[in-house]
């Protein structure tokens, strides 16, 4: 079997997956902030932090793949990178879904 799980995926489906990962990563970021600044739990930070980091890398990979497949422009992965993940993902998703609706 050749290729990967994303091969042949349409724009809307890839956008859906990216949004779900972005929302999950946002929840992890909120949890990370809570355990780091309110709970002051170093052990929880050492678990949640790397998971959030994997979510960030996944978001970069998904958005870069979509740009490579010409589902969207390179501004989307750049926005994800610059904002640290979830914020750029969610704002970019809103923009892209509006463009999809306008295109029919």
N, C-alpha and C positions, 0 to 999 in steps of 0.2 A: 504494500500500500504506500503510495507516494503522497506528497503534499502535507498540509496540516489541517487542523480543524476549522480554520478560518477560510480556507480556499473556497471560492465560489459563493461566499456569503454576500447577500445584498446589503445595500447601504443602511436601510432601516433596521435590519436585524443586528448589524454590527453596532449601530448607534444605540440600540436597546441594551446590548451587552455592556457597552462602554458606560452607559448611564447607571446600570445596576452596580457595576464595579465602582464607579465614582461615588454613588450614594453609600455603599458599604465602607469605602475608604474614608468618606466624610464622618461616618459614625465612629470609625476607629480613631480618627483624628480628635474628635470630641472626647472620646474615652481617654485617649492619651493625654489630652490637656487636663482632664479631671484628675487622673491618677498622678500626674506630674506636679500639678500646682495646688490642688485641693487636698488630695489624699496623701501626697508625698510618699508614694510607694515606689521605691526604686525597683523592686522585683516585678511589679506590674508593668512599669515602663519598659523594662528589659524584655518583656514578652510582647506587649502591644506595639512598641516602637518598630521592631523589625517586620511585624505583620503589616503595619501601615506602609513601611518602606516597600514591601513586595506589592502592595496595592498601587503605590505610586509608579513603580516600574511596569506593572501590568497596564496601567492607564497610558503610560507613554508608549508602550508596545502596541496597544490596540489603536490608539489615535495615529501613530506613525504608520501602522499597517493600512488603516483607512486612507491616509494621505497617499501612500505608495500605490494603492489600488485606484486612486483618483475618485474616491467617494467624497472627499472633501479636501480642502487646501491645507498647506503646511502650517497655517496660522493656528489650527486646532491643537496639534501636539505642542507647538510653541507656547500656547496659552496654558496648557496643562503643566508644562515644565516651569514656566515663570510663576504660576500661582501655587505650585506645590501639589497639584493634583486635583482634588475634588472641586474646588471653586471653578477652575478653568474648564473642567469636564462638564459641569452642570450648565454654566453660562454658554459654552460652546454648543452643547446639546440643544438648548433653547433656540439659539441662532440658526443652527442647521435644520431643526424641525420646522421652523418658520419658513425657511427657504424651500424645504421639501413640499410643504403645503402650498406655497405660492406657485411652485412649478407644476403642481397638479398631480 
